Amino acid sequence: MDMTPLLLAEIQFLASFSFLALFMALALALSWMLLFFKLRARLTGDAGWTAAYRFWVRIFALCFVLALAGCLPVLAQLGSLWGGLMDKIGNVAGPLLGYAVLSVFVLKSCFLGVMLFGQRRVSDTVHTLSVFMVALGLFLAVAWLAAVHSWMQTPDGVAMVDGRYQVYDWLQVIFNPSFGWTLLLIVLGAALAAAFMIMGVAALQALRRPPGDGERCAFKTALIVAVLASLLQALAASGMGDVISRYQPVKAAALAGYWHSGDEPELILLGWPDARTQTNRVLLAIHGAGGRWLGRDSKGYLGLDKFTGPRPPVALSFWLLRASVLLATLMGLASVLTLIRTLRRHMDLSVLGARWRKMLVGMSFSGAALVVLGWCVSLVGLLPFAVNRSINLSDVFSPTASGILLLGIAGYGALYGVLISAFVGMLLHAVRYGVVPVRKTTGAPA
């Protein structure tokens, strides 16, 4: 594969966007889990729920800061790498991105400080309300971003006028055909990422010492979330597949590795698409089951040969999808089997053996990897377009020397590596030493 400037720019942007998506997902899911911990503590008076909240609120704060930091490179690269994009879609994306930024600004200015630093300065009701507002604000911010992304996949409610999109129906723009499934997959992916991280951390703590009430409460919550999210994600992925087959048939054919139109193909589980010969080297397949998520016309299923224009990188799309499905399946099995092993003891992780705990520790960041893979499937499958079948990335690319792009990739890669390493280091430090309690203000109630 030739490392052209356009390809290097795509790699750089995908890396930056993946970093942002990862920590935004963790912050989103942890905010709602923290709200659950707070509510359970209020309803039951169990100190374990309070301990779980106090431990994970520090991790949430770190994820939130890293998500904010991840916004800056993405916004910078939108201008430096894809200078012509906002000129064409600014009437659509500008207001939606503005609402996302406003949602984050409001929650940061009005509620985040109370949530993180005001627990001993305000009543418990006000503090719980602040936690709810932070979670709601993050959800709204993610929903606006999902609206932008899904619209670029399945544009609706707009018309192209003089080379720019003009909006004629905002409801159709926001609630475009893929919006609901996109938002649901984002939320479920976030839930899985946070749940497996919590289970892995609790398992690591249990390997060092007998688990406390806080670890038990957090583990129980994360396990239930992981099982439910795994089951719902399979249904959501099926629904998204139906939308892709209807509105993005070339993407559907690339994901399936379906070259030649006609009868229902095999469902290829493992194989290798060969673009040169336009055939697949099939290693494992299910006969006659590959048409479920393919586009169709009156003559049969639509293969890649039906599309004469640009199309996604077939082999990369093909393998990214299978990697994400394999990882999601392993996570689903791990969560269900863990539930079965602990159900009789009320999901107490102390009944798990050392090997099982080590397995959960090893899968701590499997959900994070699934979030990144999911975004890669979506974005790579859209290539070479920025907006499906209308705006080609090459038309909005700001010409940049390959050397500069390589330096940018190396620099951003090093920065993200340092930040992720620091995050893992802080997480391990919290596992080993616990969290530092908030110093009580003189005269304030405990």
N, C-alpha and C positions, 0 to 999 in steps of 0.2 A: 504494500500500500504506500503510495507516494505521500510524504508528509508535506502537503501543500499548505500555504498560509491559511486558507479557509479551514482545512482540517485541524490545524493547530489551534485556531481560534475556537472551533467547536469544542475541542478537548479542554481548553482553558476555561471556557464558560461552563461546561458540564461539571468540571471539578468544583468550581466556585458555587454553582447552584446546588450541587450535592451536599456540600458542607452546610450551606444555609438550610436546606430541607431537612437534614439530619437533626440539627439542634433545635430547629423550629418544631419538629415532630416530638422530640423528647420534652421540650418545654410545654407543648400543648397537652400531651397525655399526663405528664406529672402534675400540671395545674389542677386537672380534674380529679386525679387520685388524691392530691392533698386536700381538696375540698371534701372528698369522701372521708378521709381520715379525721378531718375536723368535725364533720357531722356525727360520725360514729363516736368520737370522744365526747361530744355534747350529749348524745342520746344515752350512752352506756356508762359514762364516767370511768371507763377503763383506761388506765394510764398507758397501756400498750399502744393505743391509737395516738395518744399525744406524743409518745416517744417516736412512733413511725413518722408522724408529721414533722417533728423537729429534726429528724435525720434527713428526710428527703427534701425539705424546703431549701436546704443549703445546696443540694444537687440541682434542684430546679432553678435557683438563682444563677448558678454557673451556666446552665444550659441556656437560660434566657439571655445572659450577657453574650455568650458565644453566638447565639442566633442574631442578635443585634449587630455584632461585629461582622457576621457573615453577609449581612445586607449590603455593606459598603462595597466590597469587590463586585458583587452582582450588579449593583446600580452603576458603578464605574464602568464595568465592561459593556453594559448595555449602550453606553454612550461612546466608548472608545472602540469597541469591536463591531458593533452593529449600529453605526451612526444613522443609517437611513430607516431603521425599523420604526422608531417612534414617530417619524414624520408620516409614515403610512398608517399606523394603527393608534396613534396618539389620542384620537378622539374616542377610542374605545378603551384602551389600556390605561390612559392617563387618569381618568376619574376613578377607575376601579383600584389602581395602585394607590391613588391618593386616599381613598377610604381605608385601605389596609394600613397605610402609614398613620392615618388619624386614629384608627382603633388602637394601635400600639402606643401612640403618643398619649391618648387619654388614659389608658390603663396604667402606663408608666408614671404619668404625672399625678394621677388622682388616687390610685389604689395600690400600686406595687410597693411603695414605701411603707404604707400601713401594714401590708401583708408581711413584709420582710423584717421591719424594724419596730412595728407598733404594737406587737402582741401584748406587751406589758403596760402599754400606755392608753389603750382603748379597751372598751368592754369586749367580752368574747363574742357577742352578737355582731358588733361592728367589725371585728376582725374577721369573723366568718363571712360576712357580707363582702369584705374586701377580697378575700380569697375567691369567692364566687365571681366577682366582677373581673378579676384578673383572668380567670379561666374563660369567662364569656368573651372578654376582649381578645384573647388569643384565638379563640374559635372564630370570631368574626374576622380577624385579620387573615386567618388561614382560608376562610370561606371566600373572601375577596380575591385572594391569590388563586384559589381553585377556579374562580369564575374566569379570571384572565387566561389561565392555562387551558381550561376546557374549551373556552371560546376559540383559542388558537387551533385546537384540534378539530372542533366542529363549529365553525363560525356561523352565526345566525343573527338576525335582527339588524343587518347592516347592508349597505350598498357601496360599491366602489365608485367614487366620483373624482375624476381628475387625478387618479393614482392614489387617492386616500380613502380610507373607510369612513363613511358617515353613518351615524346611528339613526335608525328610524323606529326602533322598538327596544327600549332598555330591558324590558322583561325577557324578551327573546335572547338578548345578549347575555344576560346573567344566567337565566335558566335555559341555556342551550342544551342540545340533546345529551351531552356527556357530563353536564355539571353535577347532577346528583350522584352518579357512580364515581366520578372523580373525587368529590368531597368525601364520600363514604370510604373509598379506598385510602385516602389520606388519613382520615381519622382512625381507621382500623390498623393501618400500618404504624401510626404513632402509638396506638395502644399496645401493639405487640412489641415495639421497640422498648417502651418503658417497662412493660410487664416482665420481659425476659431480663432486662437489666436489674430490676428489683429482685427477681428470683435468683439471679446469679450472685448478686451482692449478699442476699440473705444466706445463700448456700455457702459462700465463702466465709461469712461470719460464723456459720455453724460448724465449719471445719476447724476454726480457731478455738472456739469455746462453745459451751451450751447456749443455744439461742435464747434471747430474751423475749419479753412480751412484744416489744416493738418490732422485732424481726419476724415473729410469728404472725402478727397482724398484717404487716406489709406483704409477707410471702403469700398468705391466704388470699388477700385482695388481688395480687398480681397473678396468681395461678388461675383464679376465676376469670379475670380479664383475658388472660392468654387463651384459655379454652374457648370462650365466647368469640373473641376476635378472630381466632383461627377458623372457626366454623363460618362466621359471617363473611370473612374475607373470601372464602371459596365462592359463596353466592354472589358477592359483589364483583369478583373477577369474571364470573360467568356473564353477569349483566353487562359489564363493560365490554366483554367480547362480542356480545350482540350488537352494541352500539358501533364498535369498530367495524364489524362486518358490513353494517349498513351505510355508514358515513365515510369510512376509510378503508375501502376494500383492498387497495394496494398494500396498505399496512398490514391488513389481516393476512393477505397472501404471503407477505414477507415473513411474518411471525410464524406462519405454518410451514414455510418452505415449499409453497405450492406454485410450481412453475407453469404448468400447462393446463389450460381450462378444460372442463369436461365433467366427467363423472366424479362422484364423491371420492376423495383421496384417502390414503391411510392417515391415521393420526400418529405422526412421527414423535416418539418419545425421546429417542436418541438417534442422532444422525449428523451428517455434515453436508450442508448445501454447497454445491459447486457452481459458482456463477459462470464459469467458463463453458461448461457443458450443459448448464441449466438442468442439472439432475441432483438427486440426493443420494448420498451413501448412507443407507438406512441400517442402523444397528438394532433398533427395537421400535416396533410400530404395532398399532392396532388396526386391523384391516377394516376399511369402510366406516371409519369413525371420525374422519378428519374434516368433515364439512360443517360441523356444528357452528363454527365461528368464521366461516368464509362468506364473502359476498356472492350473490347469485343474480343471474338474469334468466331470460326465458330459455337459454340454451344450456344452462347448467351452472357450475361453480366457476367463479372468476379467478383465474390464475394470473401470475405476473406477466404472461404473454399478452394479456388484454390491455396492458397499460404501456403506451409508447413513450411517455414522458419520463422525467426523473423518478426514481423510486428509492426506498430506503436501502441501506446496506443489509442484504438479506442474511448473510451468515451471522453478523453481529446481532441483528434483531432476533434471529432464530435462537441463538445460544443465550442471550440475555433473558429471554422469556423462560427458557427451560431451567436456567440457573435459579431464577426467582421462584418458579413453581416447585423445584426440588427443595429449596431452602424453606419455603412456606410449609411444604408437606412434612419435612423433618421437625419443624417447630410445632406443628399441629400434633404430631405423634408424641413428641416429648411432653407437651403440656397435658395431653389426655392421659398418657401413661403415668405421669406424675400425680394427676388427680386421682387415678385409680389406686395408686399405691398409698396415698395419704387420706383417702376419703373416710375410712373407718376411724381415723384419729383426728377428725375435724381439720384436715389439711395441715397438720402439724409437720413442719419440715424435719423435726428431730427423728421421725421414724424412717427417714431416708438414709440409706447406707452411704459410706464415704464415696464410693464410685459414682453413685447417682448424683451426689452433691457436686462432685468434680465435673460431671457432665453438664450440669446446670451452670456451673461457673464458666465452663468453656463456651456455653451458648449465650453468655451475658450480652454480647453485642451482635447476636444473630439477627435480632429485630432491626437493629440499626443498619446492618448490611442489606436486609430486605427492603428497607425504605429507599436506600440508594439504588438498588437494583430496579425497584419499581419505577423510580423517576427515569432511570436510564432507558428502560423499555419504552416508556411513553415518549421521551424526547428523541431517542435514536430512531424510533419508528416513524416520527414525523419528518425526519430528514428526507430530502435536502430543503424542506420548506420551513419557514418560520410560522406561517399561517397556512393551514392545510390547503394544498392545491392552488394557492393563489400568490403568495409572496415567497420567492426563493431566497434562501439565506445569502446566496452569492450576489443578489441584487442589492442587499442592504449592508453588505460587508464593507467595512472601512479598510482599504488596503494597508497592510502592515507587513514589514519585513519578517521573514521566517525566524531570523536570529532573535529579534525582539520578542516574538511570540514564545520561542523556546526559553528565553530568559524569564519571561513572565510565568510560564508553566513551572519552571524550576523554583522560582521565588514563591509563587503561591503554594506549590506543593510543600516546600519547606515550612512555610508559615502554618499551613493547615496541619502538617505533621507535628509541629511543636505544640499547637493548640490542643490537638487531640491527645497527644502524650501528656500534656499538663492536666487535661480533664481526667484521664485515666489515673494519673498520679494522685490527684486530689481525691478521687473516688476511693482509691486504695488506702490513702491516708485516713479518710473517714472510717473505712472498714476497720482499720487497725486501732485507731485512737478514739473513735466516736466523734461527736460534734461538740463544739465549744458552746456551752449554754449561754444564752443571752443574759448579760448582767442586768440585774433588777434595778430599776430606777428607785432612788430613795423615796420612800413614802408611797410608792405605787403598790397596788394590790398584787399579790403573787398570782 
